[in-house]
Amino acid sequence: MKIRSCRYFLSQSKRYDLFLYGFICFVLVIKIESSSAEGNSVDFTLPEGYHADAVYTPSLQSPMRVAISPSGDICVVDIRGENILQIHENGDITEYAKPTTLFHQGIAFDHEGNLYFADGHDRLWKITSMGSASIFALGVKGFSLDADPSGSIFAVGYQGAYIQKVTPNGRVSTYASGFHGACDVGVNPLNGDVYVLDWLDGVIWKVHSNGTIEQWTSGLPKDASYIAFSPTGNFYHMAFSGLSEVSTTNGNTTPVNWIQQDWAGMCLKDLDFDSQGRFVAVDHTYSHVLRYDMTEQTAEVLYFGTGNSSALAVAPNQGGVFFGISHPLCSGDGRVVKVEDDGSITTFIDDLLPEVNALAFNAEGVGFVSTMLPVPGGYRSKILKSSPDGTTEELITLPYTSKSLAIDPDTGFLWGTGESEIWYLDGSGNRHIIPFSIPEHGENITFTPDGTLYAYAITSDINSPPVAQGVYQYDPVHQIFGLTADLTTVNLCNITGFIGGGQDGFIYWVGYGDRYTPNHSADMHMLRISSEGDVMLFGQQLPIDPLSVTGCWDNTDIYFSSGGGIYRIYEETNVTDANNQKNENPTSDFFLFQNYPNPFNPSTNIEYILTKPCKVNLIVYNTVGQVFKELVNSNQQPGQYSIDLNLQEAPSGLYFYEIKMGDFQAAKKMMRIE
């Protein structure tokens, strides 16, 4: 997605000087070639020697308000990007204006095509249809704006007690008062009647020309809802629970049920109508811009946002970073996209189900995707496999939602999560279930390069201390999970937690800040956890809403997604971590090597080292933890030993071998193939 041109205001300090003397701000038109921010450093708090940059930043990050001009121009307020964007029919975006402070303020066009918006300093700006910009009025509480046929602007503040009127010559006055929590205003384009929506009381008020107010509609949902008029004077109220038409005769409401069927799960923040009677809404959850034709009852996505991208992965030998984004409509248009090295985006898998839950790649660059399948009474997951050549096949449909996928680096098997269980698919596509006794709540999994599987889980709700929150290590021989790192003592909120394994052998975890902060509004943090369970606060003041974290295959870089953007954390120098060294070199009295070759058919070799006399016990187990063959059970002298294993008569599949040498114990996986 490319931004073709944009309009920038003067810096805030210079603007104050200019307007003090009554001058008018000018508009500078520049050209931006890409919406990505590849290589741009970002201000995170990281340990010494580590840095972070933005690999990709979406054009539209957090849409909150929308307005349509008489000529059909669609403008959207992006509060995270702090700018106003114009959405074009072909999906391109023009940055229409970039105020220094915007927040959740309203925008509106008048009948001449002039755009008005309120900033965070109670100032009402005007951008004419010719492109000139200036402060139009001061002291305007503009959480929501609308214009009447004469060109007057009506404004309400956030949960305000009054509504203001700004005349075409910039005069500001209180038009009506007595509201409890006014948050939106709508003006009938046919006769100029003004209506105010009160969120706190669930009431729509009609404002008469003499300033008196009349309760028009009551009993509405007390949530973030909005009102708007069509060009023909039809009056609509939109809430999370649905869309309703409001009678301008008696205030009765008639539900319009399309939103509950097709756009369920979105966070619609505003709507406005174009000249053809179609309305445009912005979706704060996925950062989509949507349009609905009331006559044809058809919906389309004008801008496919990457906000709240739900999966992230780095594929070996494929270049770039992959992430999954979701479509709000149940029309099979979710997708997995790739951020190329130059910051551009290409589609890797298209026409998926609307929710992309998880994403993983194996060593050959084959992608695996968990998608959400709506069914009566709940959801299921389809697991898809996509090859680098673009072919996609369905592997399995699960009876629950699988929220995390990971690839075993030793066997190449695909692992995933379920309801209080973890599963994997073997080389023949058979699914094996590993019970996970921690009840599911924010559960996900990852592998470290040495093939160790870790899972993260919590059991409590977001308003109380967690019962069991931590990172668990899988014991493949006994098929149980043991607690590696107890995170209950870490004062981080348990709304979410995502872990990823790095090439440095550490586990990285991201989650919200102070658990007991009101509304959980503290910064996001990243923890680094060693295989011994040591926990350190690794990153602070990350962008809000991290949704996934992953390690890179070929270096120690760590990637995470947030608000549709992709960020990278990397070391200043390529320092080999001591924790990783111990997995490569035998530094203790005992050491167990990975079998070679692996996979094998039918023979392989297992080596181990001991530096002092002890009893050695080496056993091979099958996938259900049963003893398959005992290879060694004797006292041995110091030295390096090699054991030949032949499984000529054994079925193909996954096996484990475990060694005990004195107090030392270790286990590894091996794969028998045909």
N, C-alpha and C positions, 0 to 999 in steps of 0.2 A: 504494500500500500504506500503510495507516494503522496506527500503533501505538495501541492503544486505552487501555491503562493499563500502569503499570510500578511496580516496587518499587525504592526506592533505600535503600542503607545510609547511616548517618551518615558524615561525613568521617573519614578515617583517624585524625587526631589526637584527635578527640573519642571515637572508638571505643576507643582505647587507654585513655583516662581512665575511661570507663564500665566496661570489663571489668576494669580493675585493682581496682575495688571490687565486682565481681561482678554489676553490673547487666546487663540484657538489652537488646540493641539493638531498637528498634521499627521498624516498616515504614511508610513513607509512600507512599500511593497518589496518583498524579497522572495527569493526562490530557495526552497529546501528540497534537496534531491531524495532524501530518504527519511522515514520516520524512526529508523533505528538509532540506537545510541551506542553502537559497538565501540568498545575501547574507552568510553567516557567513564572516568573514575567517579565513584559515589562515596558519600561520607558515612561509612559504617564505622563502628568502634570495634577494632580487631586487634589481636595480639601483635606485638612488634614483629616486623618482617612480613606481614600479610597485607594484601591489598584487595580491593574489590572494584569491579567495573560493571557497567550495564551492557550486556550482550545485545539485548533487544528491548526497546520501549515502544509500546503500541501507540498508534496515532490517537486513538480514543481510549482513555483509561477509566474514567468514572463519570459517565453521563448522568446529569441530574435534571436538566431543564431543556425544553424544546419549544421552538417557535417557528412558524412558517409565514413567509412574506406573501403579499398579494400575487407576486409573480411565481411563487412556488419554491423559493429558496428555503431550505431546511437548515436551521441553525440550532446547535446543541451546546449547552454549558457543560464543560468537562471540569469538575471541581479538582480532580487530582492533577490534571495538567494545567489548571488555572487559566483556561482560555475558552474562547467560543469558536466552535468549528462549524463549517458548512458542509453538509453531506450532499454529494451529487448522485445522480441517478446511476452512474456506472460504478459507484462505490468509492470514488476518489474523495479526498477530504481537503478542503481549503480552510486554513486557519483565519477565521474572519476577524478576530480581535484577540488581544492578549492583555487584559488588565493586570495590574500588579497584585490586586487582591480581588477575589471573586466570591469564594465560598458558595453557599447554597442559594445564590440570589437568582431572581427571576429575569426573564427576557420576554419581549413582546415587540411585534411589528405594528405600526399604525397603517392606515389605509393608503398612505403614500409610499410605503416601503421603507420607512425609516426604522432602524432597530434601536430599541431602548433596553438597557440593562442596568441593574443596580449592583454596586460593588460592596465590599465589606466595610466601607466607611460612610454608609448612608448617603452615597452620591448616586444620582441618576445620570447615566451617560446616554448620549444620542450619537448614532452613526447614520449619516444620511445615505440615501440611495446612491449618491455620487461618491461615497467613501470617506468624507470628512468626519472627524470625531471630536466631540467636546463634552464637557460636563454640562448637563442640561439643567439640573436642579440639585440643591443640597437638602439634607435632612429628610431623605426619603427612605422609609423602611420597606425595602423591596424584595422580600422573600418570594413574592409572586406579583406579576404584573399582567395587565391586559389593557387594551385600548378600545375606546368607543368610536363610533363612526365619525365624530367631529375631530378626532385626533387627541383627545384628552387621555392621560394615562392614569389608571387606578392601581394602587399599590397597597399591599398588606405585609406586615412583618411576620416573623415566625411566632406563632401562637400569640398574635397581637390582639389588642383590645379595640383597635380602630382601623379604618381604611382611609387612605389619603387619595386626593385627586390632584394631578398635575396638569394644568391647562396647557394649550399649545404654545403659550408665551412663557412657560416655565414657572408659573405661580403655583405654590404648594399650599394646600389647605387640608384640614381634617374633614372628610366627607361624611363619615358616620362613625359611631362608637357604640360601646355596649356589648362587644363580643367577649367571649371567654378565651378562645384559642383559635382565632382566625389564621388560616394558613394558605388559602388559595382564593383567587378572585376570577370571575368570569363575566364577560360583557356580551349581551345579545347583539350581534352585528346588525340586526334588522331595526331595533328600536332603541338600543343603548341601555336597556335595563341592566342593572348591576346586581350580581349575586356573590355572596361570600360564603366559603366553606369553613366551618368551625370543626377542627379535628377533635378537640377535647370533648365536645358535647355531641358530636355526630349529627350536626345540624347544618342545613343550608339556609342562609338568610337572604331575603330580597331587600335591597336598599332602594328606597324611594328617593326621588329627586330633592325632597326637602330634608333628607338626612335621617328620616325615621327608618327603622328596620322592622321587617315582618318575618316571623319564622315560616319558612317555605316548605322545608322537608326535614323530618326528624327520624331518629332510629337508624341512622347510617352507621357503618362500622367505625369505631373510634381508632383509626389507624392512619397511616400516611396515605391519604387519598387526594384526588384531584378532580377539578371540574373544567369543562370546556364546551364551547358552542361550535356547531357546524355552520357553514356559510348560509344554510337555509333556516337557521334559528333553532335547530334541534339541540337539546341540552343533555349533556352526559356527565355522569359521575363514575369515576374509576377508583377502585380500591383493590387491595390484595385479594379480596374474596370474589371480585368480579366486576363487570361493567353494567351499569344501569342507565336507562334513559329517564330523564326527569321531566315531567310535564310542566310547561310554562303557564299552564292554565290553573292547575290545582295542586301541583307539587308532588303528585303520585309518582312512584318509581316503577319502572318495568325492567326486569333483568334482561341483559343481553348475554347469553350463556357461552359465547365463543371463548372467552378468556379462560374459563374454568377447564375447558376441554383441551385447548391447544397451547395456551401460554402459562399453564400451571407451573409453579416453582420459580417463576421469574420475580424480580423486584422492580415493577414498573414505577417510574418516578414522575412522569409528566406526559401529557398528550396535547396535541393541537391538530386542527383540521386544515387541509388544503382546499383549494377552490373547487375540486372535484368531489368533495365530501368524504375523502379518505382521511383517516387520522394516522398520525405518526406518534409513536410512543418510544421512550428510551428505557432500556432495561439496565438497571444498576448492577445486577448480579453478573451477567455475561458481557456487558458493555456493547450490546447490540442496539442498533436503531431499526425499529420495526414499523411496518406500514400495513394498515388493514383497510380493505375496501368493504364498507358497510353494505353496499348493494350486492356485490358479487360474493361476499362472505369469503374472501380469499386474503391470505396473509403473505407478506414477503419480507425479507431481511434486506434493508438498504445498506447496512454496514454490519459485517460479521465480526464482532469483537473478539478479542483474546482475553478479556477480563476473566479472572477466576479460572485460569487454565488449570485443569484438574490432574494433569500428569506430566511428567518430565523425564527425559532419558537422554543419554549420550550414546550414540551407536559407534562401535569401533569401525574404523576404515570408511566411514560414511561422511565425515566432516559435519560441521554444524551441530546444532542442538535441536532435539525433537520435543514437542510438547502437544498435549491433547487439548482441544477446545470443544465446547458444546454448543449445540443449537437449541433455542428455546422451544421450537416446534417439534412435534412428534412426526417429522417428515423424513427422517433418515438423512440428515445433513450435518451431523457432527463430523469432526475431522481431526486427523493428526497432521501437524504442519512441521516444517523444518526451517529453522533459522540458519540461513547460509552464512558463510564467512563474511560476506559483504553486508550483512544485516537484512537482506531481503528475505521474504517468506515464500516458500513453495509448499504445495500440498503433497503429503506423503501417502495418506489414506483418506479417501473422501466417502461421502454417503454412509456414514456410520449412524448408529442409533444416537439419540440426542445427548446422552450423557457419556463422556469418556472418563472412566474411573481410574484407570491405571495403564501404564505403558512400560515396556521393557524390551531390550534388544539382546540377542545372543552374540557370540563372537564372530559370526558370519554376517552380521548386520541384518538379520531377520527380526522384524518387529512383532511384538505380541501386545494386543490391546484388550482391555476389559471394558465392555460397554454395558450400559444399563438398558434393560428391556422392560418397559411397563407392562404389567399383567394385572388382571383383576385381583384386588386385594394386596398389591405390593409390587415388588420389582424382582427381576432376575438379571443375571449377567450372561452375556455371550462373550466367549473368548475367541478372538480372531488372530490369525497368523498372516503376516504380510511380508512377502519377499522383496528384496531390493529392486527386482524388476517390475514391481507394482502389483503382482497377483496377490489376491487375498482369499483366504479360505477360513471357514468356521471350524474350530476345533471341538468346542463343547459348550453346552448351555447349562448353567448352574442354577440351582433352586434358590439362590440368594444373591445378594450384591457382593461382588468381589472387589474390594477397594484398593488392593495392592498386588503387584506382580514383581517377581524377581527371578533372575536366571542363575542357576547353580554353575559357577565357573568350571567346576570339575567335570560334571556330567552333561551340562547343557540343558538339563531338565528345567521346565517352567514351573515355578512355585507361585501360589496365590493364597489369599486369605478368604475366609468365609465366616459363617456364624459360629463362633467359639471353636473354630478349627482352622487348620492350615493344610492345604492340599498341594500335590504336585502331579504332573503328567510325565510318565516315563517315556522311553523311546518309542513305544508302540501306541502311545496316546491314551493309555489307561490311567485313570485318576486314582491316586492313593491319598488317604485322609490321615492327617496327624492331629489327634485331639489337642486342643490348646485350652487349658482349664480357666484361663483368665477371660471373663465375659467380654464380648466385643464392645468396644467403645473407643474409637480412634485407633484401631489396630492396623499396623502395617509391618512389612518385612523388608529385609535387605541382606545381601551377601557381602562379605569382605573378600578381597582377592584370594585368600587362602581357602575359600570354600566354606567358611563359618557362617551359619545362618543366624540372624538376629531378628527378634520381633519386638515391637513396641505395643503396649496395651495399657489402658486405664479402665477403671470400673465405676467411677463416681460421676455425678453430674457436675456442671460447671459452677455451681454455687456452694460447694462444700469441699473439704479436703479430700483428696483421692484415697480410696481404699487400697488400691494397688496400682501404682504408676511406675513403670520402669521399662528397662530394656532387658530382654530375655535371650539367652543363648541356647541353641538347640543342640541336644546330645543325640547324634544320629544312631548310636548303638542302642541306647535304651529308649529312644524316641520320646524324650521328654524335654521340656523347656525349663531351664534354671535361671534364676534372677542374676543378671550380671551387674546392673546398675539400678539402685533404688533412687527414683527421682522424686519421692514424696517429700524429701527434705529440701528440694530445690524449689524456691518460691516462684514457680512459674505456673501460669494458669493452664488448666487441663482442658480447655476448649478443643485444642487440636495438638497434634504432635506428629511430626513426620521425620523419619530417619532415613539416612542413606549411607552406604558404605563407601569410603574413600580408598584410593590406591595406597594411601599411607597406613592402612590397617585400622584406622579409627572409625567410629560410628558418629555421624553428625545428626543432631536432633534440632528441629526448630519448633517453637511454640510461643504462645502469648506471654506477656510480662506478668506483673504481680497478680496472683490469683484473686486477691481480695480488693483490687482496684475497682471502683464503681464502673460498671459497663465494660470492665476488662479492657480499658483503653490504653494501657501502658504499651511500651514499645515491644516489638518482637525480638526474640533472642535466639541464638544458636549455641548449643552445647556440643562439646567434643568428648567422647567417651572411649576409653581404652578397653582392650580386651580383659583387663583386670578389673574393670568397673570404676576406674577413676574418672571423675566428672569435672570438667572445667568450663567456665563461661567463656565461649570462644568468640561470639559475635553479638554485638548489641546495636540497638537503633536501626534494625533492618527495616525495609519497607513493610507496610502493613499487609496482613493477609498472606503470609507465605503458605503455599498450598502443596509444594513438593520440594524435595531435595534429593540430589543424586551426585555420585562421584563420577569423575571422568575415567575412561578406560585406560588411557595412555599416559596420564600424568596425575599429579596430586590436586588438580583443580576441583573445586566443589561448586556445583551449580544449584540454584534454587529459583523457583518461580514465585512471583508475587504480583497480583493485580494485572495479570496478563504480560508482565515484563519478565525477562530472564536476566539473572545476575550471576556473576562469577567471582569466587574468592580464590586467590592464588598466593603462593609464596613468592617473596622477592628473589630468593635463590632456591635452586632445586636441591634441598637438603634431604637426604635419606633418613627417615625416622628410625630411631632405635627400636621402636615397637615392630616396625616392618623387618628390620634386620634379623630379629630373633626368629622370625618365621622362615628366613632363608638360610641361616647358618646355625649349626649346633653349638650354642654357647654354654649349655648346661652340661651336667654329668650324663644326660641321656638325650637321645634325639631319634625321632621317627621320620623317615623320608616318605614322600609321596611315591606310590608304586609306579613302575615304568615298564612297559608302556601303559598308558591309560587314556582312552579305553583300550581294551586288549581282546585278543581272540586266538587261542584260548588261554595263553600263558602270560604271566607277568612276574615282576620281581619286586620284592619288598625288602628294603634295607633299614637297619637301625644301628645306633651306636650306644655303647655304654662304657664308662670310664672307670667303673669299679665293680667288683663282683656282686652279683645279685641274682635273684630268681626272675626269670623272664617268662611271661605268658603272652602268646600272640594268638588271637582268635579271629576268625572270619564269621560275620553275621549276615543274615539275609535282611530284606527290607522290613520284616516284621519283628526284628530283634532276636530271632532264634539263632542258636549256634549252628553254623553251617560246617565249619571245619576248624579244629585246633591245630595250629602249625607248630607252636613251640610251648613246652611246659617243662622247664628244667633250669637248673642253676648254671650260669654262664660267667666266664671270665671277661675282663675288659677287652674291647675290640669292636670292629665293625663287622656286622653279620649281614648276609644276603640269603633270602629265602625265595626259592622258586615256587610259584603257585600255578597249578594247572587245573583249569575248570572245564576240561573237555566235556565232561558229562553233565555240567551244570547248565541250567537255563540262562539265557541272556537276561541282563537287568542290572540293577544297582546292588552293590554289596558294600559292607563296611568291614574294616579291620581295626582291631583295638589291641594295644600293647600295654602291659603293666611291667615296669622294671623298678622294683623296690617301691618307693613312694611315688614314682613317676607314672603317669597314665596319659595316653593320647589315642585318638581315633581319627581315621581318614576314610574317604569314600573312594570306591573304584567302580568301573563300569565294564561289564562283560558284554561284548557285542558279537553278533553272528557274522 
